[in-house]
Amino acid sequence: MTTTQSQTSKPHLVIIGSGWAGFYLAENINLSSYNVTLISPRRTSAYTPLLASAAVGLFNFYLAEEPVRSASRCDLNFVKANVLSIDFTDKTCQCTPAFEEDPKLEKIQFDIAYDYLVIAPGCMPNTFGTPGVDEYAIFIKNVSDAMRVRKTLFDLLEKASLPCTSAERAKELLHIAIVGGGPTGIELTAELDDLCQNELSKLYPRIAKYVTISIYDVAPHILSAYDAKLHDYATSQLKARNVDVAPNTHIERVDEDALYIKDKGRVPYGMILWATGNKNVPLIETVDVKINEKGLKRILMDDKLRVFKKPDTTTSTSGSDVWDSVFSLGDAADIEGQSLPTTAEVAVQKARYLVENFNALASATGTAATSAFAKPFTYSQKQLVSYIGHHDGVIAGKGPNDPGWTGRSAWLAWRSGSLIWNRNWRSRVVIVITWALNRVFGTEMARM
Ligand SMILES: Cc1cc2nc3c(=O)[nH]c(=O)nc-3n(C[C@H](O)[C@H](O)[C@H](O)COP(=O)(O)OP(=O)(O)OC[C@H]3O[C@@H](n4cnc5c(N)ncnc54)[C@H](O)[C@@H]3O)c2cc1C
């Protein structure tokens, strides 16, 4: 096993994960003050709110992600690896190269030493142990998943168009099942429905009428984070466009071409998309830290995002000690007693807090240095916005007396988010140009 250490006199900041949290930190930390190493199996960071739009061809896939390596920050050190475990006493991360197509590399292990560590490995999709989901469903986490949605959809349309395909079989092939009625599932439904109603009816006039979209959720409502008036509105609008909205639906298993619903039985599908929430990544099981064991397992931190040690049940210590120079961010972590949702909004605000405090720590001298990390992290809640298709959206109210709003202005607020989420100015300009071109000439779907 080899050990990699910082080669400069600057403190070595190691970040685990290149998602919203880790990437924001790596992009904004002062590289003249810190020697920064980002460890992740992915060399890009996905703009997850843009994935559904990219999947249906509203803009090119490359606009929905950002490469970790960039010419403007070539001092940032990137290691394409998975962290297997962390030794908080020796201050090292045990890593293995992450190359799915070259598994023999996974036998190699190496250590990376840190002075400061930020743990941001995110979460993975939760299948709730439903048999067949891992094998047959598509999860939407990265651009490669969005590409798979687009390819699968077009393959199904071509299979359904074959002269040898019966109308009955075409209907089965063109049944798109979306599992999970939260914002991700609903936005996928909305974008796919728009695509079917607009572009596909022109490209596939003979078979477009066979496309059906079902949205399944075990809960009694879709968009259950919104108040009753808004989730009822979303349900009625989707139903009016012939989307099969099926709450109170328990999917028991999935096989190659059908899902099995409790009390209903076999329902054939052509493509199944799974968006039912998060579970912890394997690293969370290995680290010697305090974990929230209820529901989603998350690393617990104090209000300065410092990671708590695992409580020692053999002694009378309170378990409130934190590990030296270890912080955590994003979906994988939560502040003890102040639980926040697993969203990009929360991940970025926490990453911004660390950037400000790490940069203050580096630039301050003497007593000024002690002002870094003096104030706790505070979260500023943004409004919850979801697209429900057909240029319509829902926006949650700001408090009990604010009913929120719906309609075209809600859609515009959601759509403008595509520009706010994307942090690259060049990509923003290309997105605006693509929207204008789509409006005049239709989307680029036919070319994909
Ligand atoms: C389709 C979709 C749409 C969404 N839309 C919105 C939205 O509109 N608004 C919003 O606020 N939120 C949205 N979210 C949620 C948001 O994407 C997450 O909250 C956010 O990605 C969390 O950021 P993160 O950095 O904690 O984790 P992630 O972005 O998941 O990144 C984690 C990173 O860590 C890496 N990693 C994992 N394990 C290891 C390991 N052992 N070693 C090294 N690296 C590791 C992963 O490969 C990944 O690069 C959406 C999510 C999805 C999937």
The ligand as an SDF file (V2000), in Angstrom:
LIG
                    3D

 53 58  0  0  0  0  0  0  0  0999 V2000
  -32.7980   13.9050  -10.5950 C   0  0  0  0  0  0  0  0  0  0  0  0
  -32.5610   14.7520   -9.3770 C   0  0  0  0  0  0  0  0  0  0  0  0
  -33.0760   16.0360   -9.3210 C   0  0  0  0  0  0  0  0  0  0  0  0
  -32.8430   16.8370   -8.1980 C   0  0  0  0  0  0  0  0  0  0  0  0
  -33.3580   18.1100   -8.1820 N   0  0  0  0  0  0  0  0  0  0  0  0
  -33.0930   18.9180   -7.1310 C   0  0  0  0  0  0  0  0  0  0  0  0
  -33.5800   20.2610   -7.1120 C   0  0  0  0  0  0  0  0  0  0  0  0
  -34.2770   20.6950   -8.0410 O   0  0  0  0  0  0  0  0  0  0  0  0
  -33.2570   21.0380   -6.0380 N   0  0  0  0  0  0  0  0  0  0  0  0
  -32.4770   20.5750   -5.0210 C   0  0  0  0  0  0  0  0  0  0  0  0
  -32.1840   21.3510   -4.0910 O   0  0  0  0  0  0  0  0  0  0  0  0
  -32.0160   19.3020   -4.9880 N   0  0  0  0  0  0  0  0  0  0  0  0
  -32.3010   18.4630   -6.0190 C   0  0  0  0  0  0  0  0  0  0  0  0
  -31.8520   17.1730   -6.0140 N   0  0  0  0  0  0  0  0  0  0  0  0
  -31.0930   16.6800   -4.8390 C   0  0  0  0  0  0  0  0  0  0  0  0
  -29.6040   16.9920   -4.9890 C   0  0  0  0  0  0  0  0  0  0  0  0
  -29.1000   16.5230   -6.2060 O   0  0  0  0  0  0  0  0  0  0  0  0
  -28.8130   16.3400   -3.8500 C   0  0  0  0  0  0  0  0  0  0  0  0
  -29.3220   16.8220   -2.6410 O   0  0  0  0  0  0  0  0  0  0  0  0
  -27.3370   16.6960   -3.9870 C   0  0  0  0  0  0  0  0  0  0  0  0
  -26.8040   16.0290   -5.1240 O   0  0  0  0  0  0  0  0  0  0  0  0
  -26.5420   16.3110   -2.7500 C   0  0  0  0  0  0  0  0  0  0  0  0
  -25.2120   16.6770   -2.9590 O   0  0  0  0  0  0  0  0  0  0  0  0
  -24.0000   15.8250   -2.3370 P   0  0  0  0  0  0  0  0  0  0  0  0
  -22.7490   16.5130   -2.7610 O   0  0  0  0  0  0  0  0  0  0  0  0
  -24.2390   15.5880   -0.9120 O   0  0  0  0  0  0  0  0  0  0  0  0
  -24.1280   14.3970   -3.0230 O   0  0  0  0  0  0  0  0  0  0  0  0
  -24.0000   13.9560   -4.5280 P   0  0  0  0  0  0  0  0  0  0  0  0
  -24.3310   15.1000   -5.4340 O   0  0  0  0  0  0  0  0  0  0  0  0
  -24.7720   12.7040   -4.6440 O   0  0  0  0  0  0  0  0  0  0  0  0
  -22.4510   13.6510   -4.7190 O   0  0  0  0  0  0  0  0  0  0  0  0
  -21.7730   12.6830   -3.9650 C   0  0  0  0  0  0  0  0  0  0  0  0
  -20.4450   12.3970   -4.6200 C   0  0  0  0  0  0  0  0  0  0  0  0
  -19.6590   11.5480   -3.7790 O   0  0  0  0  0  0  0  0  0  0  0  0
  -19.1230   10.4680   -4.5430 C   0  0  0  0  0  0  0  0  0  0  0  0
  -18.8630    9.3360   -3.6480 N   0  0  0  0  0  0  0  0  0  0  0  0
  -19.7510    8.4650   -3.1130 C   0  0  0  0  0  0  0  0  0  0  0  0
  -19.1120    7.5590   -2.3340 N   0  0  0  0  0  0  0  0  0  0  0  0
  -17.7960    7.8770   -2.3760 C   0  0  0  0  0  0  0  0  0  0  0  0
  -16.6210    7.3060   -1.7950 C   0  0  0  0  0  0  0  0  0  0  0  0
  -16.6650    6.2450   -1.0210 N   0  0  0  0  0  0  0  0  0  0  0  0
  -15.4230    7.8730   -2.0880 N   0  0  0  0  0  0  0  0  0  0  0  0
  -15.3420    8.9670   -2.8800 C   0  0  0  0  0  0  0  0  0  0  0  0
  -16.4230    9.5440   -3.4550 N   0  0  0  0  0  0  0  0  0  0  0  0
  -17.6330    9.0160   -3.2040 C   0  0  0  0  0  0  0  0  0  0  0  0
  -20.2070   10.2350   -5.5850 C   0  0  0  0  0  0  0  0  0  0  0  0
  -19.7150    9.5260   -6.7090 O   0  0  0  0  0  0  0  0  0  0  0  0
  -20.5680   11.6750   -5.9470 C   0  0  0  0  0  0  0  0  0  0  0  0
  -19.6400   12.2270   -6.8310 O   0  0  0  0  0  0  0  0  0  0  0  0
  -32.0860   16.3400   -7.1120 C   0  0  0  0  0  0  0  0  0  0  0  0
  -31.5770   15.0240   -7.1540 C   0  0  0  0  0  0  0  0  0  0  0  0
  -31.8040   14.2500   -8.2670 C   0  0  0  0  0  0  0  0  0  0  0  0
  -31.2330   12.8510   -8.3040 C   0  0  0  0  0  0  0  0  0  0  0  0
  1  2  1  0
  2  3  1  0
  2 52  2  0
  3  4  2  0
  4  5  1  0
  4 50  1  0
  5  6  2  0
  6  7  1  0
  6 13  1  0
  7  8  2  0
  7  9  1  0
  9 10  1  0
 10 11  2  0
 10 12  1  0
 12 13  2  0
 13 14  1  0
 14 15  1  0
 14 50  1  0
 15 16  1  0
 16 17  1  0
 16 18  1  0
 18 19  1  0
 18 20  1  0
 20 21  1  0
 20 22  1  0
 22 23  1  0
 23 24  1  0
 24 25  2  0
 24 26  1  0
 24 27  1  0
 27 28  1  0
 28 29  2  0
 28 30  1  0
 28 31  1  0
 31 32  1  0
 32 33  1  0
 33 34  1  0
 33 48  1  0
 34 35  1  0
 35 36  1  0
 35 46  1  0
 36 37  1  0
 36 45  1  0
 37 38  2  0
 38 39  1  0
 39 40  1  0
 39 45  2  0
 40 41  1  0
 40 42  2  0
 42 43  1  0
 43 44  2  0
 44 45  1  0
 46 47  1  0
 46 48  1  0
 48 49  1  0
 50 51  2  0
 51 52  1  0
 52 53  1  0
M  END
$$$$
